Amino acid sequence: MTRIAIGGFLHESHSFAPMPTGYRQFIETGGFPPLQWPETMVEALRPTSVPAAGAIAAAEAAGAAIAPLGWCFANPAGPVTREAFERIAGMLVGALSRALDQGPLDGVYLDLHGAMLSEDFPDAEGELLRRVRAVVGPERPITASLDPHANMTRAMVEAADALVPFRTYPHVDMKAAGAQAIALLLRRIGGEGPWPKAFRELDFLIPITSQCTLVEPMAGVMAARAAIADRYGLAELAYCFGFPYCDFEGCGQAIAAFGAEAEAAADALLAHIAAREAEFQSAILPADQAVARAIEIASAGARGPVIIADTQDNPGGGGHGDTTGLLRELIAQGAEGAVLALINDAESAARCHAAGVGAEVALRLGGRSDGVALPVTARVEALSDGVFTLSGPMGWGNPADLGPTALIRVAAGVRVIVVSRKMQALDQEILRHLGVDPLAQRIIVLKSSVHFRAHFGPIAAAVLVAAAPGPVVADPAVLPFRRLRRGLRLRPGDHRGFGLP
């Protein structure tokens, strides 16, 4: 019987985010399963939407036995601490060593993000893959799935037999990517390959808000990717958009092709993307204009809520989920029927729980990451333990645990969901579990950049993307980079590259 080792270590690291990512953050994860040791991994992940769940299902459907290595995820934030990286990498590599002792092992699948920085390793996935390759040797195949926001590096490509990024943003095909990585692994185990490889880096960064695959230009780029992969008969044509907040030389877009015509295919996709560079420029509304426009649309009889994306405090990009710039605008402009999801503030949530439903409580809301709290007198409308199950296309089946949670009214027409653990506001259950019907709201402010579109987009009368204070800046070119590769252009259309006069 074929025997496959399966494990995962996922983090998207923001070099300039205000909070580092320690071991505890892989245990208290918000909307994803907490850290799983080998003994619990398979059953804990099976009902979730994570890539490893797709890998587990595909391996079992093929009749393969699974050697679990452990799995973990932490919400995007600052780089992973030395302690956390070494403990988790040690868990995975130690379990792999034990799996080799216990019997024949035919291959390894890893569920990775691809944009993890640690204190010691700016290319943390490259380092992890290097360690795994050192243990299993040069002949035993390794495949991995990646988030398309990966900063895919040459070291990652050299260490793996194939890398499979998701095709979508919002990421609604995570399980499919895991299953595809297993399919490729089984082909390698069956004697196909090893496939020739080609690696290319593009020379400009793309803002996160321009990476959505539901709209142009990325929708067209992904269609071209599929067509090129078919034309050249590749095993895989991996395209990663890059996570433009990582200050190291591997930051940015990259292509990896696996197959006999890898070089030609990689060149074809690179040329297609380069030709569309100008289309990746994006326009973001200042917070005051976004709120004014939302009120205007809602007041004109919009059918459905107007969604405002608080992109720069996106917990899915490294924000702490606690800045109050958009909330201040909602209050100042007298927005009616507005709800903001969410403010990550454990102290305020605890005070609301102590006061009870119906009580008025004075709070210094948010501002834990930037020191700019908002003093409010709030009425507590609902309380919960923050435990629910996600139901949207991206997170279906994932357990959420946001800790003590409160729905509060901070002005006549403005309500806020306050939580104790951060999570990107990508699922309607964040509102529903507190009795808030998303369809009944006039304006919904979500701390998210793009992922919200999968669940909230279909009910929205309009979607506005706003720039309020937060570290996930809409224009990464404003960040104080020091370690990018020379010549990399920091925004589409720039004529001067990093480090050039």
Secondary structure, DSSP 8 states (H G I E B T S, - for coil): --EEEEEEEE-BB-TT-SS-B-GGGGTS-BSS---B-HHHHHHHHTTS-SHHHHHHHHHHHTT-EEEEEEEEE--SBS-B-HHHHHHHHHHHHHHHHHHHHHS---EEEEEE-SB--BSS-SSHHHHHHHHHHHHH-SSS-EEEEE-TT----HHHHHH-SEEEE-S-SS---HHHHHHHHHHHHHHHHTT-----EEEEE-SB---GGG--TTSTTHHHHHHHHHHHHHHTT-SEEEEE---TT--STT-S-EEEEESTTHHHHHHHHHHHHHHTGGGG----EEHHHHHHHHHHHHHTT-SS-EEEEEGGG-TTTT--S---HHHHHHHHTT-SSEEEEEEE-HHHHHHHHHH-TT-EEEEEES-TTTS--EEEEEEEEEEE-SEEE--STTTTT-EEE--SEEEEEEETTEEEEEESS---S--THHHHTTT--GGG-SEEEES-SSTTHHHHGGG-SEEEEEE-SSSS-S-GGGS---SS-TT-BSSTT-SS-TT--
